[in-house]
């Protein structure tokens, strides 16, 4: 029992936090924390004060000192896990949740949080295990059922995800957010009309969030109502101007459907209204650079720097844009302006390494890329630039990093030729129906073609499930056949337990190709072929082929590919995600239909 005088002081401090009077709360909690170091209530409030002050590290340290002093409770362990998760200290967060569960197996919160943490890392099997346990412990918890439903959707278990979210809705019909989550699951399950009904229910229950409008627009696109989706996103960028996702969604819609509007006009309007808000300029620059509109990005970054006094992010955006435009001296100056804040950051090092390669300075590029790889061993772009620098330096480690024979495979998904042709024809028919846009996504690598949105392998079509299973078996065989090398950045991650971190389909038409690129979110990448254009008299010998090892043309390094693979219908090409790869253009007026995906170790 907390003494009444102490309880009154704690309540007063809590009220200060709620009012935003953090300095007063900090001043008042300090002596109490000193005199009640082992009191869980005092420790938890002290951590809340530090968190309100934006000092997550301080909140973590307060909790750890309090626990060491004997203040541990399951609730305190759960709060520590939440703080550690916000700090991206995932392993320690998981351990904190585990300690809370061990101390009180009937306390549901750490089960939910542990499941959400595992899901955020892509470990859906572990996440679902913890969330199923949460639902058993608290069968009337809508949050537990919503969390489980969302994770099942992320794993691609659409029917069960919808059922679980309907159960959550029945548990707490007044919880409007559940209808939003249900709508997302229904849209992913191929039922956009059902999704719209769920979104209407969410709105009727009082939800009026930007996320609701954005997801409603996505369902309208699935139904072919592009005009309705654009009208909704137009309104969203006005009613919720700070919701940058809405501005990006609007720009992507206009671009991919070839609408005669300026994709970036909502960013421009926002900058006119809030000229001193750096986030506006930074988001606008990110969109322009992402869409490869580098000249405009450099100009907008300069305007943003003038309006706000400059931020490290704006200087870096300007440096990247100038470099891509070939304005190398201007890029040097902008990189220097950003270095103080960004110098040791992976994004900065990768961008600078790319610029230095364009500058024909492979030694410095290698140094920046190597430092990035040392700090972030899974950074695929850094390894790609390091490999290119080694190649320019005639360093034999280039061939060690990417062995174009042993690290690359071309596998027939179906061994029987007739069966392979029949399966490819069925898959092609299914995939064509998914290509509803008119232009390639501006922030992707294909040209003169279209790409499906969302995670292909989570779609509900039975043919997609069949394809995913076949590919999973092929990837397993590929991994088994890789060499063992504990010192190699790809091979040291070798694991039979893997997951798909992305999946999509690409449809190329006349003059279609992929610019040379790598997959930053992958470990193993791919190309699986379901329709190929016939040879055209205007085509060269390797038209439509997959080329490996040639860096992006825009770096103007004039390095030939290390290997060229001739595609085959029904075949799957697998290679390291850090290996440069692209597709050579073809002349014929026919389609080239593929599926691609990335794989990463499950844990």
N, C-alpha and C positions, 0 to 999 in steps of 0.2 A: 504494500500500500504506500503510495507516494504521499508524504506529508502535505497537508493543505497549503502551507506557505509555498512549498516548492511547486506544487501543481499550479498555483496562481501565477508564479513567475513564468513557468513554462507556457502557460496559456497566453500570457502577455507577449512572449517572444514569438509564439506561433502567429498571433494576430499581426505583429509587426511584419513578419514574412509575407503574410497574405496581402498586406497593404503595400508591399514593395519597399518597406523601410528596412533594408538589409543591413545597413551600417549600425543602426540601433540594435537590431537583433544580434549581430555579431558581438557588439559590445556587451550585451546582457548575458549571452550564453557562455562567454569565455570563463568567468569565475565559477559558474555552475559546473562546467565541464571539468575544471580543475579540482573542485571539491567532491564531484560525484562521477569520477572517472569510470566506475564500474556499473553505473546505472544505465540500463538499456534505453530508457525513455529519454534521458538527457543526451546520450550519445546519438540516438536517432535524430533528435531535433537539431543537434549541432551539425550533423551531416546534411540535414535539410537546409540549414542556413547557408552552409558552404556551397551547396548546389544552387541555391537561389542567387548566390553571388557570382555564379559562373565558374566556381573553383571546384571542378570535379576531382582533381587530384587531392585537394584539401579534404573533400568529403570522404574520399576513399581512405585517406590516412586517419581521419577521425574515427571512422568505423573500425579500422584495423587496430588502432590503439585501444579503443573501447573493448573490442573482443578480447584482446590480449589481457586487459585488466579484469576480465570476467563478466563482461556485459552481454555475452552471446545469448541470443534467442533465435529461434527459426526466422522470426520476422526480420531481425537485424541481418542475418545471413542472406536473406532474400534481397534486402535493400542494398547490401554490399554487392551482390551479383548484378543488380541493375546498374549501379554506378560503374562497375568494371566493364559491363557490356557497353555503356556509353563511351568509355575510354578505349574501346576496341581491344581490351585485354580479355579475349574470349575464353582462353583456357582457364584463367583465374575466375572468370565469371561462372563458368560451368562448375568449377570446384566449389564455389560459394553456394550455388543452388543445390549441389549434391549434399553439402553439409547441412543446409536447412532441411532438406528432405529426410536425411538420416536422423536429425534431431526430432522431427515431428512428421512421420509418414502420412498423417492425415491432413496436413497443411497444403492446400492446393496451389497456392500462388507460385512457389518455386517450380512445380511441375510445368505449369503453363509457361513460365519465363524460360525454363530450360528448353522446352520444346520450341519456343519462338527463336531462341538463340541458335539451336541446331538448324532450324529451317533457314535462318538468315545466312548460314554458312553453306547451304545446299545439301545438308545431311538430312534428307527428308525421312529416311527410314527411322533414324534415331528420334527425330522430332515427332513423328507420328506415334512412336512408342510412348514417349513422355506425355503427349497430349491425350492419348487413349487412357493412360493412367489417370490423368486429371479428370477426365469425364467419368471414370468409374468412381473416383473419390468424391466428386462433386457433380452428381447427375443433374442437378438443377442449375449449374453454372452456364449461362449463355456464353460467357467469354471463353470458357474451355471448349465448347462446341464450335464456336466461330473460329477459334484458332485452329482446331483440328480440321474444320472444313476448308479453311484457306490453305492449309498445308497439303491436304489431299489434292486440292486443285493445282497447286504448284507442282505436285508430283505427277499430275496427269490422270488422277483417279476421279474423273468428272462426275460419274453417277453417284458415288459415295459422298463426294464433296457437296453436291446439291442436297442430298438426303440429310447430311449432317447440319447444313445451314438451315434447312427447313425445320429440323429439330430444335436448333437454337432459337428460331423464330417462334416456335410453339412454346418454348420455355419462357421467353420474355417478348410478347408481341409488341410491346411499346418501344422496344429498342430499335430505333430507326436505322442505325448503322448496320444491323444484321441484314436488312433488306438490300442495302448497298452491296454488301459482300455476296449475297445470294445472286444479285444481278450480274456481278462479275463472273461468278461461277457458271451461271446459265449461259452467258455469252461465250465463255470458253468451251462450254459443252455443245456449242453449235445451236443454241436456242436464243437468238437475239430478241425475238418477240417476247419470250418469257422474261428476258432481262429487262426490257422496257417496262413490263408490268411490275417487276420488283422495284425498279427505280421510281415508278409512280407511287408505290406503296411507301417507299422511304420518304418521298416528298410529302405525302399525306400525313406521315407520322412526325413531320416537323423538320426533316433534314433538308438543308439548303446549302450544301457544301460545294466548293469548286470540284471536288473529286466526283460528286454525283453528276454534275453537268459533263465533265470530261468523259466519264464512262458511258453516259447516255449517248454522247457523240460517237463513241466507238461502236456501240450497238447499231446506231443509225447507218454507219458506214457498212457494217456487215449486211444490212438490209438493202443496201444500194441507194440510200437516201443521202447522197453526198451534199446536196444543197441544204438539207435540214441539219446535217452535222456541222457544216460551215456556219450556218446562222447561229447555231448553239455556241460554237466556239467564238464567233464574233462577239456575242453577248457576254460570254465568260470573260474575255479579256478586258471588257469594260467594267463588268460588275465585280470582278475579283482581280484587279490589275496586278496585285503582288503574287498571284499564283502563276509562276513562270512556266509550269508544265502546260498550262493552257495556251500560252503564246507559242511554245514549241510545237504542241499538237496542231495548232492552226497552221503554222508555217509548213509542217510536214504534209498536211492534207492538201493545201494549195499546190505545193510542189508536185506531189506524187500523182495528183489527178489532173494536172495541167490546167488549173483554173487561172483565168486571166486577172489575177490580183497580185499585189505585192505580198509575198509571204511574210515579210518582216515589218509591215506597216504598223502592226500593233506595238512592236518594240519601239518604233520611232515615236508613236503617239505617247507612249509611256515616258520616254526620255524627255519629251517636250513638257510633260506635266511635272516630272520629278527630276529635273536636270542635275541635282546634286546627289542623287541616290546612286551610289556606286554599283549596287547589285543590279540595277536596270541595265547599265552599260555593260557590265560583265556578262550578263545573260545574253544580251544582244550580240556581243562579240563571240560568245561561245556558239550561238546559233549560226552566225555567219561563217566562222571558221569550220564548224562541223559540216556545213553545206558547201564548203570549199569556195566560198565567196571572199577570197583573201583580200582583194583590193578594197572592197567595202569594209571588211573587218579592220583593216589598218586605219582607214579613215574614221570609223566609229570609235575605235580605241583612242585615237588622237583627240577626238571631240570629248570623249569621256574623261580623259586625263585632264584636259583643259577645264572641264566643268567641275570636276571633283578634287582636283589637285593631284590625282593619280593614285592608283593602288597597285600593289605587286601583281595582282591578277590581270589588270588592264595592261600593264607594261609587258607581261608575258604574252598576252593575247596579241599585242602589237608586234612583239618580236617574232612570233610564229607566223603572223600574216606577212610581214615584210620578207621573211626568209622564203616563204612559199612563192612570193611575187618576184623573187630574185633580187630584191633590194637589200643586198647583203650588208652594206655599211650601216644602213638604218636599223637592220636587225641586230647588228653588233651592239649598237647604242641601247636598244630596247632591252636586250638580254642583260646588259650591264646594269640598267636601271632596276631590273627585277631581281638581280642576284642577291641583294642583301636579305630579302625575305624568303626567296625561293631556292637559294644556292644548293642546299643539300637535299632538296625534295626530288623524288623520283620523276615527277612530271617535268620539272625544270631540266633535270639532267638528260632525260630522253629527248626533249625538244632541242636542247643545245647540241647533243650528239648528232642529231639529224642535220642541224644547221652546219655543224663543223664538217660533216661529210660533204655537204653541198659546197662548203668553203675549200674543199680538197685538203683538209687537215686531218687525216685519219689517225694520227698519233694522239692528238687532243680528243678526238671523237672517241677513240678507244678508252682513254682515261675516264671520260665522263660516263660512258656506257658501263665500263667495268665497275666503277664506284656504285652505280645504280644496281648492277647485278649482285654485288656484294651485300648491299643493304636489302635488296628485294629479289631473292633468287628465282621467283616465279614470274618476273617481269619479262614477258615475251618480246616486247618491242626493244627493250634494252639488249637482250641477247641477239636479236636480229641486227641491230646497228653495230654491236660489238663484232659479230661475225663478218659483216661487211667491211668494217675497219681492218680486221685481221686479213681479209682477202686483199685489200689494197696495200697492206704492209707485207704481203707474202708470208704471213704467219701461218705455220702448219696447223695451228689450233682451229683455223676455219673449218678444215676437213674433219677434225675431231668433233667439233660442235655439231655439224650437219653432215652426216654420212649419207649421201644421196642414193646409195644402194641399200644399206642395212637398215636405215631409218625410214624408208619409203616402201609402201606395198600397194599393189593393185590386186584386188580380191574380187572374184566373181561371187555375188551373193547366192546365186542358184547354180549348182554345178552342171545341170543339164541345160543344153543350149535352148531347146524348145521351151522348157519351163521358165528359163530366164527371160526369153522374149515375151512370153505370155504375162509374166509378172510385171515386167517393165511397161507393157502396154496398159495394163490395169492401173498401175501407179500413175502413169502419165495422164490418164483420163481424170483421175482424182485430183492431181496437182493442178491441172489447168483451171479447174473450177475455183481454185483458191487465189488465182492471180487476177485481182479485181482492179488494181491501179493501172495508170497509163504510163507512168514514168518511174525510173529507178529512184530509190531513196537517195536524197542528196548526200547523206552522211555515210553511205555505203560504197563499196568498191566496184559494183557492176555499172556498166554503161550500155545504153540501148537495150534495156530490158526492164523487168519488174521483179520484185522480191516480196514474198509473203510476210505478213506482220505476225508478231507473237511467236511463241514456241511451237514449232510444227509438231514435235513429238508429243505434245499434250493435247492435241486435237482428238475429237471423239471418233473419227472415221475408223472402221475396222482395218482398212488397208494400211493406215498410218501405224496402228498398233502392230500389225504384222511386219511392216517394214522396220519398225524400231526393234522388234525382237530379232530379226535377221541381222540387222546391223550390230546389235549388242553382241551376238555370237561371233561375228566377224572381228569386231574390235577386241574381244577377248583373245582370239587366236593371234591377232597382230601383237598384242601386248606380250603374250607368252613367248613369241618369237624374237622380241627385242633383246639385244645384248644386256648384260649386267655390267654396270659401271657406277659405283657409288660416288664418284667424283664428277659425274656428268649431270648438267642441270636438267635434262629431260629424263635420262635413264634412272637417276636417283629417286625419281618419283614413281617408279614402276610399281604398279599395284593391280591385282586382278579385280579389286573393288573400285569401280569407277561410276561416274554419273555423267549425264549429258548436261552441259552448261549453256547450250544454245542449239537451236535447230531451225532451219528455214529452207525454202525452195526458191530457186532463181530460174527465170525464163528469159533467155537472151534471144533477140531477133537479129535481123540484118546488121552487120558490123558490130554485133554485140561482143563484149569482152569484159574481163576483170582487170583493173589495174593491179600491179604487184603490191602485195600487202601481207601482213601477218595477222593472227587472231590474238588479241591481247588478253582475252578472257579464257583462253584454252590451254591445253597441254598437248592434246592430239587433235588435229583438224582433218578435214575430209572434203571429198567431192564424189557424189554418187550419181550416175548417169542413167536417165530414163528416156530421153529422146535426143538424137544428134542430127545436125543438118547433113544432107548428102554433100559430097564434094562438088564444089562449083568451079568452073573453068578459071574464074578469077582468083581462086584461092591458092595460097602457097601450100607447100607440102605439110606444114604443121598448123594450118588454120584450125581454130577451135581446140587446139591442144592445151594441156595443162603444163605450164612451165614453172620450174622450181629453181630457186637460187638467184634469180635476177632481182636486184633491188629496184625500188620504184623509179620509173623513167624520169620523173620530175627532179630527181637528184642529179641527173645528167652525168652519171658515173661511167656509162658505156660499158657495163659488165654483162656478159652473156649469161643465159641460164646455165645452171650446172646439169640439169636433166630435163628432158621433155617427155611427157607421157601422152600417148595417143588414147583418147577416151574410148570406152567400149560400153554399149548399152548393157545395163545390169551389173556393171562393175563399180567397185568402191575403191577410191584412192585414199590412202591414209599416210600422214606425214606429221612431223612435229609442228606445233602451232607457231614456233618461232622461226620457221623456214619461210622465206619469201616465196610467194606463189601467186600466179595470175593466169588468165586465159587469153590466148592469142585470138584476135578478131577473125571472123569468117565473113565471106561475101554473100553467100546465098540467102534467099528470102525464106528461111525455114527456122524452126525453133531449136534451141538447145536447152533442154529441161533437166535440171539437176536438183538434188537435195544435198545440203551441207549441214554440218554440225560440228560442235566442239565437245571434247571429252576432257574431264579433269578427274584426278583421284577423288574417291568419295570422301575421304577424310584428310 
